[in-house]
Amino acid sequence: MSLTLRQFSPDGKYCAYIGQQGKFVVHDVEASAVHQVYTPNLHLNAPCTSFAWIQTGNNERTTPKGKSKKSRLSLAGQLLVAFGTSKGGVAFYSLATGSIEHTCKGDGHTAPITAIYFNAEHDSDRIYTAGADGKVIEWSVSKCAQRKVHKIGVEKLTCVMAHAGSILTGAKQLTLWDRESDQTVRTLVGHTSNTQLLHPIIVGVDEDAVVYALSGSANDRNLSLWSITGEEKNPIAYFALDDVPEYLSPKLVGNKLHLVAVSRTGVSHYFVRDMGKLSTKKPYKASHMFEVAIDSTGQETKVVDRLPVFVATVQYSPQQEQILLGYGTEAHLRFEQVTIEDDVKWNVIIREPVKLITGKAKDGDLKTKTPLVEDAEYLNPVNANKKSVKKVEIPMEVRLENLSLLPDRSGTKTKSGQKNMIHLLVQGLHSKDADLLRLVFSNNDPEVIQQTIQRMPSQYVSALLNELSHMMQMKTMHVQTAVCWLKHLISIHSSQMMALGSSNLLGEFATCLGIIEYRVEHLNSLSRLRGRLGLLLEQIDRNKQTVTPEDQANTNVLVYQEGDDSDVDSMLGKEGIEQPESSNEDMYDDEDVDDVDDDDDNEEYDEDKMSANRNGTTPLLRQNGHGVHKKDASDDDESEMEVSD
């Protein structure tokens, strides 16, 4: 599940997030109501993938001086939102007009923008974007143009931060780069998955400033604090949460860090720590925790439901002893200032459901409602006395469990099981059902995997690759399964992948390449060569084994060649030679002769042979019961045969 981007405006008056289908929703914090909803026109604009609030100065403008005064729009003192689009461009959205004011010039990214960073205190005219193509691009706010491109690598970047002459990017690991030379300064090791949250903490001003970075990853329950100006490669402090972090808001008061983090379970954690007394012996626990429960008084159920906390911060609270909570769903958010009590660690706030607050009945509504009948059956004298048969509907989960995926008694997978594997895989990829995909990926049989991928439609290759990339970020057991599926996917559907083009193919494999490079960093070059040779050999074997129906239809079952009479004569003897009158009838006639005659013939043949050896003459050969004299090869070419009874 992707993280919903959410952020407060610089003055704390608005809270915005990117919802489904790239919609940009702005809530009014004071009124707890939706202020604006921007839906991009997919024919003209691309969906929003990331955003950042920008408060322009009094002397800034975004149009060139050469244009007329009517066409030149001064954006001095306006509140803008910088959008990162799925096409890799940057556009500026005006909250006053509710539309896109300007689009930055430049080639931009070749893949969707995943993160935008803007720091008005550090540089008010420069924003940084990170994309799935592994690039970091600097943009000018005043000129609405691209300034510089940093080609960092091929791995998909998920967050970015910049300060002074350094750029910090997040993916599987956090990497610190030099902004001028694009060289790696050092790699920060500590996260086990992609970094999805990154926020700077600056202590001091100008040259004496000490820069820290606070980060959270997709599968870690801890927030990590890093020192950017120092030389440490490991975190200097950990902050423990009950689940994966989804939002964080730090505030520095003097030398104390006030940190508010919201977890995936909808619980807000509040930390207060001294920046000069940090250690890594054990993760720090929250000083206060806040959650919102639904008031269940007057209801029969004893289960208390929770209203998840969406955002929380102490940066825009009027008093230091208060925390601003935004709870509810994305469609119905309510904001409230809550007082922090020092002696209470776990604060449970009981509120009415948000839907009841926003959906009050009007004065003209009737209290009684007429029920609507969807299915009505009219009875006649024929079927009035018949009992109605209840229709039993089997849930989809039960139907899927009944599908046979187990091997038969012979130990081989049946054809129905293979078809079910294909149907489950396609259905899981289409609906993004984690249970179905987990059931399919639990099979590690290479033959079943190969046949499943061969029969899978080509339009699901990209979706399968994304699921495998997500599995490769998990534990070793899941990585082994993902590598087995990825191996067969590349060997079978390599032609479809090559047809995507280099840029699109690089975007699809960016996450996989980053994880593979991270895991095979210590392997030698010969072990990497094995995979390429195996891919070529598998393709050659598969081409030899593949027989098309046309080739099978054209294959000759039997070949018969009718010979000439000359060939028969050459086999029996040369022309002009008198052939012995021997046939199958002679053989059957000889079988009727008594055994005594056969013994006599054999004795006569032995005597003739012995006498011929003594006299030096040619022995008498017997053929089919007849004696034949054979001449020397030095005689005439026409050999003669004497036949005697």
N, C-alpha and C positions, 0 to 999 in steps of 0.2 A: 504494500500500500504506500503511495507516494505521500510526502509530507505537504500539508496545506500551508502555503506561505502566508504569514500574518505579520503586521507591523503597525505601530502607532505613528501618527504624523509628528513632525518636530515639535509642535506646540501641544500635543496630546489631545487635541480636539476631536480627531478622527482616528478610527481604527479600520484598516483595510485588509483584505485578503483576496486571493485568487481562488475562485470556486471551480465548479465543473465547467468543462468546455471553454476554458480560458476567460470566464467572466470575472470582471474586476468589481468587487462589492465594497462600498465605503459606508461605514456606520458612524452615526453621530453619537459620541460617547455620552454627552450630557443628556440627550433625549432618549437614548437607548433605542434608536430607530434607524432604519436604512436611509442613508442620505443620497447615495447615487449607486447605480448599477450600470456598468459599461459592458456592453456585449459587442465584441469586435465583429465586423462584417467579414466573413471568411472569404468573400470574393475579392475584397479590396485589401483587407488587413489580415495579419496572421494572429493566431491566439497568443495570449500573454503567458509566458512561462515563468517570469520573475519580475520583480519591481523594486523600486527604492524611492522614498520621498526626497524631494529637492526643494529647498527654500532659496529662491534666487535673491541676489542682492539688489541694491537700488540702482546700480549703473550697468546692469547686465542686459544684453539683448541677444536674440537668437537669429536675427536676419542680417544679411550683409548691408553695408552702408549704401551701396549703389542702387538699391531699390527705392521706389517712391514711398512717401510717407503713409499712403493708404495701405500699401502692401506690407509695410514694415510694422511689425507688432512688437512693442516693448513689453518684456516680461519682468520688469523690475518689481521686486517685492511680491511676486506671485508664488503660489504654492503649486508645484508641479509634481508629476509622478513619472519617473523614467521606466518605461516598459522594455523588457527583453522578450523578443518574440521567438516563435518556433522556427522562423526562417533565418535567424542569426542577426537581425537588425535591432536598432534602438529607436524608440519613438517617445515623444514627450506628450503627456496627457495633462490637460488643464482642468483643474477641479472647478474653476469658475465657469467655463463654457461647457464642460462635460463632453469634450471631444479631443481628438488628437490634433495638437497644434503644429508640431514639426516632426520630421523624420530625419535622423542623422544620415549624412552622406558617408559613403565608404562601402567597401566590399563586405565588411563584417565577418561573422562566423559562417562556416559552411555547415553548421549543425545548430540545433536549438541552444539558446542561452540558458544556462542553468543557475547563474547567480550574478547579482549586481551589487557593487559596493560603492558607497558615496559617503564622504566625511567632510562636512562643511568646515570644520575647524582646521583640518589638515590642508585641504585644497578644495575650494568651493567651485572651481571650474573644471574639475576632472572627475570622471567616473570610470570604474573598472568593471569589465564584464568577463565572465568565464563561461566557456561553452563546452559542449560535448565533443568538439573536435580537438580538445587539448590545447586551446589557445587562450591567451589573456589579451584583451584589447583595451587601450585607453581611448576615451572619447572626450571631446571638448563640449562643454555645455553652452558656452557663449557662441561658438561657431557651428554647432550642430554637425560636427564632422568627426571622422576617425583620425586619431593622432598617431598611434603607434601600435604595432602588433608584436606580441611576445609569443614565439613558438616554443612552448615549454615541452610538449611531448604529445603522444598519441592517446594517453589515458583520458577517459572522460572525467572532467573536473566538476565537482559538486558545490564548491564554495570558494570565495576569494576574499582577500583582505590586503590592503597596501598601506605602508607608512614609510615616509622618508624615501630611502633608496632601496627598499625591500618589498617583495611581493610574497605573500603567503597563500598557497593554494591547497585545497583539500580534495582528496579522493580516497583511495584506500589508506593512504598515509598523508600526513601534513608535510609539505615541502616548502622550504624558504629559498627564494631566488633573489639574485641581484638584478635590479631593474635595468641597469645599463648594459650588462653583458649577457643576461639571460642564463647565467651559470648557477648551478646549485650551491647554496651556501651550506645547508645541512638538512637532514631529514629528521623529522620529529616522529618517534616511534611510540605507539601506545594504544591506538585504536585497532579494533578487529574487523571493522567494516567501513563503508563509505561515510565520510564526514558530511553531515547535513546542517549543522549549526556552527557558525564561526562569528565571534564578536570581539572587538578590540577593547582593551582596558589600558588607558594611558595615565600614568602617575607622573606628575610634574609637567613642566612646559618647556618648549623650545629644545635646546641642546641637552638639558638635564633630564629630559623626559625618559621614563622607563616604560617600555611597551610590553604588554602581556596580551595573550590571546586565550579566549575561553571557547572550547569546542565540545561538540557532542556528536556521536555517530549513530548509525541506524540501528545497531544491535547492542550497544553498550548502555548500561544503566547508570553510568558515572559521567559527570562532566569533568573535563581535564583542563587545568590551567597551565599555560606554557609561558616561558620567558623568551621573548623575541630578541631583545637586545643582549641577552647573555649568550653563553655557549652550551647550555644544557640541551641534550637531545631527548630527555624524558620529562614528563610533567612534574611540576613543582608542587601540585596539590590536586586532590580529587574531591568531588562533591557527590555524595551518594543520593540516588533517587529510587523511587519504588518501581519505576519502569523507564522505558526509553524516553529521552527528552524530546519535546516538540516545539518548545518556545523558551527563550531565556531573555532576561532584561537585567543587566548589571547597572549599578549606580555607585559611584565613588564619593564618599563623604569623609573628607580629611584623609586619613590613611586606612579607613575601614571600607571593606567591600560589602555592599548590600546587594545580594543576588537573589533574583526570583526566577524560578524555573517551573515550567508546567510539563508534566509527564503525559504519556499516552493514555493513562487511566483517568485523566481529568482531575488530578490532584496538584495543587500549587505548593511548592517548597520555597521557604524563605531562609536564606543563610546570611549571617553577619560574621565576618572574619577580618582580622587584622592582617594587612598585606605584609607586614614585617615579621610575622610569626607563623609562617606557613610551613608545613611539613608533609611528607608522603608516607608516614608510618601507617596511617589508616585513613580511609575516606571520611571526610567531614559529614556529619549528619545535619539535617535541617533544624534550625532553631524553632521554626513554626511551620505548620502544615495546615492548609485550608482546603476544604471540600464543601460542596453544596449538595444538600439532600432535599428531596421533594416532600412536602408536607402531606402525610397520609392520614391525617385525622378525619374521621367520618367514613373511612373506607374499610371494607372487610379484610383486605389483604394486610398481612403483617410484614411484608417485604418492603423495605424502603429503597426506592430507586434514587439514583444519583444524577444530578445535573452536572455534566462535565465542565470543568473550567477551561475556557478556550484561550484566554490571554490573562496575564497578570503582571503588574509592574508597580514599583514604588517611585519611579522617576517623575511621574506627573501627579503625585498625591499632594494635596495642599499642606498636609502636615506629615512630619516624619513618622508618626505613629500610625499611619494609615497605609493601606495597600489597595490598589485598584484592581478589582476582579471583573472579568468578562466571562459569563457562564451561559450555558444553553447550547443550542445547536447553531449551525451556520446560518440557517434561515431565521432563527429567533434568538438573538443575543440580547442580554441585559447586562449593563455595567453598573457597578456599585462600589462605593468606598467603604472598606471594612476596617475597623479599628483593631490594631495589633495589641493583644494583651500579653504582658510579659510572663505571667504565671501559667498561661495555657499554651501547651505545645501543639495539641491537635484541636483545630477549630472546625466544628461542623456547623454550617449555616443552613438553616431550614427555611426554604422558600417555596412558594406556590409554583406549580408548573408554568413554564413560560408561555405555553399555548393558551392557558386560561387567562393570563394577563393581557396578551395581545388580542385575543379573540373574544371580546366582550359582546354580549347580545345587544342589539339595537332596540329602541323603544317600540318600533313598529312590528317587531317579530312576534309571531304567535307562539304561545307556550305549548300548544299541542301540534303534533305533526302526524300526517297520514302516512302509514307504512307503504312502501313500494314493493310490489310483488314482481319478481323477475320471471319466474317460471310458474305458469298456471295450467292445470290440466282439467279439462271439462269432461264430466262424466255423462254417459248416456245409459239407457237401460241395458245395453249389452255388457259394458265393463263396470257397471256400478257395484256389482256383488264381488268382483274380483279383488283379491288382496294385492295391494301395491308391493312391488318388489323393490327393496332398497338397493340403490346403486352403491357399490363399494368402490371407492376410488383409492387406488394404491399410490402412496406418495412416491415422488421421484427418487428419494433416497433408498427406499426399499427396492425399487426397480433396478437401481444401479448396483445394489448389493447382490441381487439375484443373478447378475451377469457372471458368466463362468470365466474366470481368469486363471483358475488353477490347472495344472497339468493333468492329463489323463493317466490311466494306469500304466500305460507303456512308457511314460516319462516324457513324451513329446507334447507340445502345445497343439491343441486342436485348432482347426480353421476358424471355428466360431469364437474361440478365445482371442485369436489374432484380430478378427474383425472388431470384437468388443474393445480391444486395446486401442484400435484406431479411432473408434467412435468416442471413447472416453477421452483420448488425447485431444481430439478436435473440439469436443464439447468443453473440456477444461480450459483450453486456450481461448475459445470464443467467449466464455462466460467468466474467465479468470477465477475459477473455483479452486481454492487451495486444496480442498479434500480430494477432488478428482485428480489433480496433478500429482498429489502425494501418492495416490494409489497407483498411478501409471509409472511414476519414477521409481517406485519401490521394486520394480522388476529389473534385474541386472543381467538377464540372459542376453548374450550378444546376438543370437539368432532372432529372437523376438524383437529386439530393438531395431535390428537391421530391416526386418520385414515391415515393422510398424512405420519406420521413417520412409521406406520405399513407397508405401501406399498412402502416405500423408499428402494432402494437397499442397501445392507449392506456395499458396498464399499464406500458409501458416508457418512458414520458415522463420520469418522475422519474429513472430510472437513466441515461438519455441526458443529461439536464441535469447530473447529477453528473459524468459523463465530460467534458462540454464545459467545465464549470467548472474541472476539473483541467487541461484543455488550455490554457485562457486564462491560466494561470499560467506557461506555458512561453515559448518564444521567439516572435518576431514571426510566423514562418511558421506555427506551430501556432495562434497567435491568429487569423490570417486565416481559416484553415479552420474554427475553432470558431465564429467570428462568422457565417460563411456558413451553417453548420448551425443555429446558434441563431436566426438570422433566420427561416428556414423553419419551424423548430419552433414559434416563437411565433405566426407567422401562421396555421399550419394547426391547431395544437392549443390555440388560445387559450381555447376554450370549456371544455376539460377542466381547464386551469390555473385558470380563474376559479372553477370548481366546488370547488376545494380550500379556498377561504376565504382571507381576508387574512393570517391568522397563518401558516398552512401555506405559502401562496404566498411570503410574505416569507422564510420559512426556506429554501425551495428556491432562491430567487434571491439570497440574501444574499451569497454569494461572487461571483456574477456582477456584482451591483450594485457591490460594493466595487471590483472590478477595473475596471469600466467608468468609475466615477467617478474612479478614479485616472488613467486614460488620457485621459479627455475633460475633464480639469480646466482645460486652457488653451483649449478650444474655445469659440466664441461661442454664443449662444442660438439663432441661426437654424440652425446645423448640427444641433442636437439636435432641432429641430422637423421636420426632414426625415424622420427615422425614424418619427415618429408618423403623418405624412401618408402615407408609403409603406405602412405597415401597413393603414390604412383603404382606400387605393386597391386594394391587392392583394386584400383581402377582398371588395370590390365586384366586381372583375373575376372572381374565382373563383366568386362566386355567379351571375354572368351566364353563365359558361361551363358551369356544372354543370347537367346535364339528367338528371332522375330517370327511371327506367324507366316510371313511371306517366304522366309528362308526354309521354314519347315514344310511349306506346301510345295516348294520347288525341289526339295531333296528327292533323289531317285531311290525308290524302294528296291528295284531289281534291274540289273543291266544284262541283257542277252545280246550277243553278237553272233550272227549267222555266218559260218565260214564257207569258203568255196570248196569245190571238189579237189582242187589242187592241194589244198591244205590237208585234206583227208588222205590223199595219195602220199603226200610227203610223210605223214605219220605212219602209214602202213608199209611203204616201200617205194622204190623208184618205179617209173613207168617201164613196161616191157618185161617185168619179172612175173613169172607165173606164181600166183599166190596159192598157198595150200588151201584145200577145201576143208577148212575148219570153221566151225560155227558153234553156236550154243546147242544145236541139235546133236552134234558130234559129242559134246560133253555129256549130254543126257544119255546118248547111246552107250558111251563108255561106262557110265555108272551101272548099266545093266550087266556088264561082264562080270564073271565070277572072280572071287579073290584069288583063285589059283592062277588064272591067266595073268593077273596083275603081277603076281610074284614071279612068274616065268619071264615076263617082259623085263622086269627089273634085273633078273639074273643075266639075261642076254645083253642088256645094256651095259652091265658091269664088265662082262667078258669082252665085248667090243671095245670098250674104253681101254682096258688093259692091253689088248693086242695092238691097238692103235698107238699107244705110248711106246711099245717095244719096237714097232716098225717105223715110227716117226711120221705117221700119216695123220691126217686131220681126223679128229674124233667124230663119231656119229652123234649128232644132236637129235634129240627127240622132242617133237612139238605136237602136243595134242594127240599122242599115241602114234605118230608117224616119225620115221627116221629121216633126218636131213643131214647131208654132207655139206660142210662149209669150206670154201676155198680160201687161199691166201689173199691178202689185200693187194699183192703185187700182180695179180691177174688183171684181166680186162676190167674196164669200168662197169660193164654190165655183169654183175655177179649172178651166177646160176645156182640154183638149188635143186638137188636131186631128191626126189620124193620116192620113197619105197613103201611098200605096204607094211 
